[in-house]
Amino acid sequence: MVITVVFYVFVVFTGIQILYYLIFSSFLFKQKKKSNNTEKVPVSVIVFAKNSATNLQKNLPNYLAQDYPEFEIVLINNASVDTTEDVIETFTAKHKNIKVVSVENNEAFWNNKKYALTLGIKAAKYDHLLFTNINSNPVSEHWITEMSKKFTLKRTIVLGYEKYKKENSFNNLFIRFHRLLKAIQCLSFAKQGSPFMAFGNNLAYKKTEFFKVNGFIKHIKIKFAEDDLFIKDAATKENISYAISKNSFIETDAPESFNDWFQEQRILSSIEEHFKFKNQFFLSFFVISKLFFYVLASILFFLYPWQIILAIVLGYFLVQYIIIGLSAKKLKEPQIIFFLPFLEISLLLIQISIFIANLISKPNHWK
């Protein structure tokens, strides 16, 4: 009797997981054609830089070379102590569409990115803003076009995808898998009218949206998540849109070590407590239901007819492979699908580790 109940509980959690993946697939379907804007509006590209002299030399030319009729580069130099300022001067001498915002540390906003971004936004000439980081690189000269064409009178916030550069290591593969899963969640929740996050290095919105919610004032003391917490304050199902064409992507170097990534995830996990309750619930329950799925499947393989359990597990993996596979293809990460079960179980164990670590102590940079 008890085993039968456990079996039905297992079936319920399997169904919940499959339902999640079906919801995740929603972003793959085309948005309404009327959401695309054929008019090329003037754009202020806000580029954040801090101690980034090398990346300025490498990446800034790709922003300046964008095939777009009217745009400016608002280059934020956030209290850099390397040769960033010297490199900026060499570019401004040659390019008149660069506007430099030099930010000095002060006691109230010491090393606060949100303060620096606020100064950049105020300095921007145009109402349509496109945010990135000089450590990132547009994959195409049509990046501004692909992001800005999603603006309409009603759609005033545009989510973009920031992918990690591919390297030949398991660490890189795992981090790219996690990034892919976050992108799927980000875009599908936006499609369902419940946006909860953004990739801050590829995000666009109108300046009026920023001032409508008084900028970052509600969470200015939190050093991180200027993107996610702004989305929480400003995004609605009516004003959100997203771009997933290949030319809209931004590419960034993945964290160099697993520990760097792990500490970053601890911080981001702590920030989720500031999300709207429904988004907190759906994100947490996705992980919890997955944990129950694997634990109950492992138990029932020995206590219930294994053929039935195997059939259910294979059915789950089939749905997962289809949804993640199509998503990986769309977001140009096809290699991930070959290692999916191993990557998923590894991520689940690490998420549990992050949860336990944050219960014991808050991340260092969070204090």
C-alpha positions as CSV (number, residue, x, y, z in Angstrom):
1,M,0.0,0.0,0.0
2,V,2.8,2.5,1.0
3,I,4.8,1.6,-2.2
4,T,1.7,2.2,-4.3
5,V,1.3,5.7,-2.8
6,V,4.9,6.4,-3.4
7,F,4.5,5.3,-7.0
8,Y,1.6,7.7,-7.5
9,V,3.6,10.5,-5.9
10,F,6.4,9.7,-8.3
11,V,4.0,9.9,-11.3
12,V,2.8,13.3,-10.0
13,F,6.3,14.7,-9.8
14,T,7.1,13.3,-13.2
15,G,4.1,15.0,-14.6
16,I,5.1,18.3,-12.9
17,Q,8.5,18.1,-14.5
18,I,7.1,17.4,-17.9
19,L,4.7,20.3,-17.5
20,Y,7.6,22.6,-16.7
21,Y,9.4,21.6,-19.8
22,L,6.3,22.2,-21.9
23,I,6.1,25.7,-20.5
24,F,9.8,26.2,-21.1
25,S,9.2,25.4,-24.8
26,S,6.9,28.4,-25.2
27,F,9.7,30.8,-26.1
28,L,10.5,28.8,-29.2
29,F,7.3,29.7,-30.8
30,K,7.3,33.0,-32.8
31,Q,6.2,36.1,-31.2
32,K,3.4,38.1,-32.9
33,K,4.7,39.7,-36.1
34,K,3.3,43.1,-35.0
35,S,5.9,43.1,-32.2
36,N,8.7,43.8,-34.6
37,N,9.5,47.5,-35.4
38,T,10.6,48.4,-38.9
39,E,11.7,51.9,-37.9
40,K,15.3,52.2,-36.8
41,V,15.1,54.3,-33.7
42,P,18.2,56.2,-32.4
43,V,19.9,54.1,-29.7
44,S,22.3,54.8,-26.9
45,V,24.5,51.8,-26.3
46,I,25.6,51.9,-22.6
47,V,28.9,50.1,-22.2
48,F,30.1,49.4,-18.6
49,A,33.9,49.2,-18.1
50,K,36.0,48.7,-15.0
51,N,39.7,48.0,-15.2
52,S,39.1,46.7,-18.7
53,A,41.9,48.2,-20.8
54,T,42.6,45.0,-22.7
55,N,38.9,44.2,-23.4
56,L,38.4,47.8,-24.5
57,Q,41.0,47.4,-27.2
58,K,39.6,44.0,-28.2
59,N,35.9,44.6,-28.1
60,L,35.1,48.3,-28.4
61,P,35.8,48.2,-32.2
62,N,33.0,45.7,-32.6
63,Y,30.5,48.0,-31.0
64,L,31.7,50.9,-33.1
65,A,31.4,48.9,-36.2
66,Q,27.7,48.2,-35.8
67,D,25.7,48.5,-39.0
68,Y,23.1,51.0,-37.6
69,P,22.2,54.5,-38.9
70,E,22.1,56.4,-35.6
71,F,23.6,55.3,-32.3
72,E,26.0,56.6,-29.6
73,I,28.3,54.7,-27.3
74,V,27.9,55.8,-23.7
75,L,31.1,54.4,-22.2
76,I,31.1,54.2,-18.4
77,N,34.5,54.2,-16.8
78,N,33.7,53.0,-13.3
79,A,36.6,54.1,-11.1
80,S,39.2,52.1,-13.1
81,V,42.8,52.1,-11.7
82,D,44.5,50.5,-14.7
83,T,45.1,52.1,-18.1
84,T,41.4,52.1,-19.1
85,E,41.3,55.9,-19.2
86,D,44.2,56.0,-21.6
87,V,42.7,53.5,-23.9
88,I,39.4,55.4,-23.9
89,E,41.2,58.6,-24.9
90,T,42.6,56.9,-28.0
91,F,39.2,55.9,-29.1
92,T,37.4,59.2,-28.4
93,A,40.0,61.0,-30.4
94,K,38.9,59.0,-33.5
95,H,35.2,58.4,-32.9
96,K,32.8,61.3,-32.2
97,N,29.9,59.1,-31.2
98,I,31.6,58.0,-28.0
99,K,30.4,59.8,-24.8
100,V,32.5,59.0,-21.7
101,V,31.0,59.0,-18.2
102,S,33.8,58.8,-15.7
103,V,32.6,57.6,-12.3
104,E,34.6,58.3,-9.1
105,N,34.0,56.3,-5.9
106,N,32.3,58.1,-3.1
107,E,31.4,57.1,0.4
108,A,27.7,56.6,-0.3
109,F,28.1,54.5,-3.4
110,W,31.5,52.9,-3.2
111,N,32.1,50.5,-6.1
112,N,28.3,50.4,-6.8
113,K,27.6,49.5,-10.4
114,K,24.0,50.7,-10.1
115,Y,25.2,54.2,-9.3
116,A,27.5,54.1,-12.3
117,L,24.8,52.9,-14.6
118,T,22.4,55.6,-13.3
119,L,24.9,58.3,-14.3
120,G,25.3,56.6,-17.7
121,I,21.5,56.5,-18.3
122,K,21.2,60.2,-17.4
123,A,24.0,61.1,-19.8
124,A,22.4,59.1,-22.7
125,K,21.2,61.2,-25.6
126,Y,18.5,58.9,-26.8
127,D,15.5,57.4,-25.1
128,H,16.1,53.8,-26.3
129,L,18.9,52.3,-24.3
130,L,20.9,49.1,-25.0
131,F,23.1,47.8,-22.1
132,T,26.2,45.7,-22.3
133,N,29.7,45.2,-20.7
134,I,33.0,45.8,-22.4
135,N,34.0,42.2,-21.4
136,S,31.3,41.0,-23.7
137,N,31.2,41.1,-27.5
138,P,28.4,41.2,-30.0
139,V,28.5,38.2,-32.4
140,S,27.2,40.3,-35.3
141,E,27.4,43.8,-36.7
142,H,23.6,43.7,-36.7
143,W,23.3,43.4,-32.9
144,I,21.7,46.8,-32.4
145,T,19.3,46.2,-35.2
146,E,18.1,42.9,-33.9
147,M,17.6,44.2,-30.4
148,S,16.1,47.5,-31.2
149,K,13.6,46.2,-33.8
150,K,11.7,44.5,-30.9
151,F,10.8,48.0,-29.5
152,T,7.2,49.1,-30.2
153,L,4.9,51.7,-28.5
154,K,3.9,49.1,-25.9
155,R,7.0,46.8,-25.9
156,T,9.5,49.0,-24.1
157,I,11.8,46.3,-22.5
158,V,13.7,43.8,-24.6
159,L,15.5,40.8,-23.2
160,G,18.5,39.5,-25.1
161,Y,20.7,36.4,-24.7
162,E,24.2,36.4,-23.4
163,K,26.1,33.2,-24.2
164,Y,29.4,32.0,-22.9
165,K,32.3,31.3,-25.2
166,K,32.9,27.6,-25.9
167,E,36.1,26.0,-24.5
168,N,37.2,22.4,-24.5
169,S,36.7,21.6,-20.8
170,F,33.9,20.0,-18.7
171,N,33.8,23.0,-16.5
172,N,33.0,25.2,-19.5
173,L,30.4,22.7,-20.8
174,F,28.7,22.6,-17.4
175,I,28.6,26.4,-17.0
176,R,27.2,26.8,-20.5
177,F,24.5,24.2,-19.7
178,H,23.5,26.2,-16.7
179,R,23.5,29.4,-18.7
180,L,21.3,27.7,-21.4
181,L,18.8,26.5,-18.7
182,K,18.6,30.0,-17.2
183,A,18.0,31.5,-20.7
184,I,15.2,29.0,-21.3
185,Q,13.6,29.9,-18.0
186,C,14.1,33.6,-18.6
187,L,12.6,33.7,-22.1
188,S,9.8,31.3,-21.4
189,F,8.6,33.1,-18.3
190,A,8.7,36.4,-20.3
191,K,6.7,34.7,-23.1
192,Q,4.1,33.6,-20.5
193,G,3.9,37.2,-19.2
194,S,5.8,36.7,-15.9
195,P,9.3,38.0,-16.6
196,F,11.7,37.6,-13.6
197,M,15.3,38.1,-14.9
198,A,17.5,39.4,-17.7
199,F,21.0,39.1,-18.9
200,G,22.4,42.6,-18.0
201,N,25.0,42.5,-20.7
202,N,22.3,42.2,-23.4
203,L,19.3,44.2,-22.2
204,A,17.4,47.1,-23.8
205,Y,14.7,49.4,-22.4
206,K,13.4,52.9,-22.8
207,K,14.8,55.6,-20.5
208,T,11.2,56.4,-19.5
209,E,10.8,52.9,-18.0
210,F,13.9,53.5,-15.8
211,F,12.6,56.7,-14.4
212,K,9.1,55.4,-14.0
213,V,10.3,53.1,-11.3
214,N,12.8,55.6,-9.9
215,G,15.7,53.6,-11.3
216,F,17.5,51.3,-8.9
217,I,16.5,53.2,-5.8
218,K,14.5,50.3,-4.3
219,H,17.5,48.1,-4.2
220,I,20.5,50.5,-4.5
221,K,22.1,49.0,-1.4
222,I,22.3,45.6,-3.1
223,K,25.5,45.7,-5.1
224,F,24.3,43.0,-7.6
225,A,21.4,42.0,-9.8
226,E,20.7,45.5,-11.3
227,D,19.2,43.6,-14.3
228,D,17.0,41.1,-12.5
229,L,15.7,43.5,-9.8
230,F,14.9,46.2,-12.5
231,I,12.9,43.6,-14.4
232,K,11.0,42.8,-11.2
233,D,10.1,46.5,-10.7
234,A,9.5,47.5,-14.3
235,A,8.6,44.6,-16.5
236,T,5.0,43.5,-17.2
237,K,3.4,41.1,-19.6
238,E,2.4,44.1,-21.7
239,N,5.8,45.8,-22.0
240,I,8.2,42.9,-22.3
241,S,9.7,41.4,-25.4
242,Y,12.8,39.4,-26.3
243,A,15.2,38.7,-29.2
244,I,16.6,35.3,-29.9
245,S,17.9,35.6,-33.5
246,K,21.6,34.6,-33.7
247,N,22.6,38.2,-34.6
248,S,21.1,39.5,-31.4
249,F,23.5,37.4,-29.2
250,I,26.2,38.8,-27.0
251,E,29.2,36.5,-26.1
252,T,31.2,36.6,-22.9
253,D,34.1,34.6,-21.5
254,A,32.8,32.0,-19.0
255,P,34.1,32.2,-15.4
256,E,37.7,30.8,-15.4
257,S,37.2,28.5,-12.5
258,F,34.4,26.4,-11.0
259,N,34.9,28.2,-7.7
260,D,34.4,31.6,-9.3
261,W,31.1,30.4,-10.9
262,F,30.0,28.7,-7.6
263,Q,30.5,31.9,-5.6
264,E,28.7,33.9,-8.2
265,Q,25.7,31.5,-8.1
266,R,25.6,31.7,-4.3
267,I,25.2,35.5,-4.6
268,L,22.5,35.2,-7.3
269,S,20.7,32.5,-5.3
270,S,20.6,34.9,-2.3
271,I,19.1,37.6,-4.5
272,E,16.2,35.4,-5.6
273,E,14.5,36.1,-2.2
274,H,13.8,39.6,-3.7
275,F,11.9,38.2,-6.6
276,K,8.1,38.2,-6.8
277,F,6.7,35.3,-4.7
278,K,5.1,33.5,-7.7
279,N,8.5,33.5,-9.5
280,Q,10.3,32.3,-6.4
281,F,7.8,29.5,-6.0
282,F,7.9,28.3,-9.6
283,L,11.8,28.4,-9.8
284,S,12.1,26.6,-6.4
285,F,9.5,24.1,-7.1
286,F,11.2,23.2,-10.4
287,V,14.3,22.1,-8.5
288,I,12.3,20.5,-5.6
289,S,10.1,18.4,-8.0
290,K,13.2,17.3,-9.9
291,L,14.9,16.2,-6.7
292,F,11.8,14.1,-5.8
293,F,11.7,12.7,-9.3
294,Y,15.2,11.3,-9.1
295,V,15.0,10.2,-5.5
296,L,11.7,8.4,-5.9
297,A,12.8,6.8,-9.2
298,S,15.9,5.4,-7.5
299,I,13.9,3.9,-4.7
300,L,11.1,2.5,-6.9
301,F,13.5,0.8,-9.2
302,F,14.1,-1.7,-6.4
303,L,10.7,-1.8,-4.8
304,Y,8.3,-1.6,-7.8
305,P,8.2,-3.3,-11.2
306,W,11.3,-1.8,-12.7
307,Q,10.0,-2.0,-16.3
308,I,7.2,0.5,-15.4
309,I,9.6,2.9,-13.7
310,L,12.0,2.7,-16.6
311,A,9.3,3.5,-19.0
312,I,8.3,6.6,-17.0
313,V,11.9,7.8,-16.7
314,L,12.5,7.3,-20.4
315,G,9.3,9.2,-21.2
316,Y,10.6,12.1,-19.0
317,F,14.0,12.0,-20.7
318,L,12.3,12.0,-24.2
319,V,10.4,15.2,-23.4
320,Q,13.4,16.8,-21.9
321,Y,15.7,15.9,-24.8
322,I,13.2,17.3,-27.3
323,I,12.6,20.6,-25.4
324,I,16.2,21.2,-24.3
325,G,17.5,20.0,-27.7
326,L,15.3,22.4,-29.7
327,S,16.3,25.2,-27.3
328,A,20.0,24.4,-27.5
329,K,19.7,24.4,-31.3
330,K,18.0,27.8,-31.3
331,L,20.5,29.3,-28.9
332,K,23.5,27.8,-30.7
333,E,24.5,25.3,-28.0
334,P,23.9,21.9,-29.7
335,Q,26.8,20.1,-28.0
336,I,25.1,20.3,-24.6
337,I,22.4,17.8,-25.6
338,F,24.8,14.9,-25.8
339,F,25.7,15.1,-22.1
340,L,22.2,16.2,-20.8
341,P,21.5,13.6,-18.1
342,F,24.9,13.9,-16.5
343,L,24.8,17.7,-16.7
344,E,21.4,17.8,-15.1
345,I,22.2,15.5,-12.2
346,S,25.4,17.4,-11.6
347,L,23.6,20.7,-11.6
348,L,20.9,19.4,-9.2
349,L,23.6,18.3,-6.7
350,I,25.4,21.6,-7.0
351,Q,22.1,23.5,-6.4
352,I,21.6,21.6,-3.2
353,S,25.2,22.5,-2.2
354,I,24.5,26.1,-2.9
355,F,21.3,26.0,-0.8
356,I,23.1,24.4,2.1
357,A,26.1,26.8,1.9
358,N,23.8,29.8,1.9
359,L,22.0,28.4,5.0
360,I,25.3,28.2,6.8
361,S,26.6,31.6,5.8
362,K,25.8,34.4,3.3
363,P,28.2,34.8,0.4
364,N,31.2,37.0,1.2
365,H,30.4,39.7,-1.4
366,W,26.8,39.8,-0.1
367,K,27.8,41.1,3.3
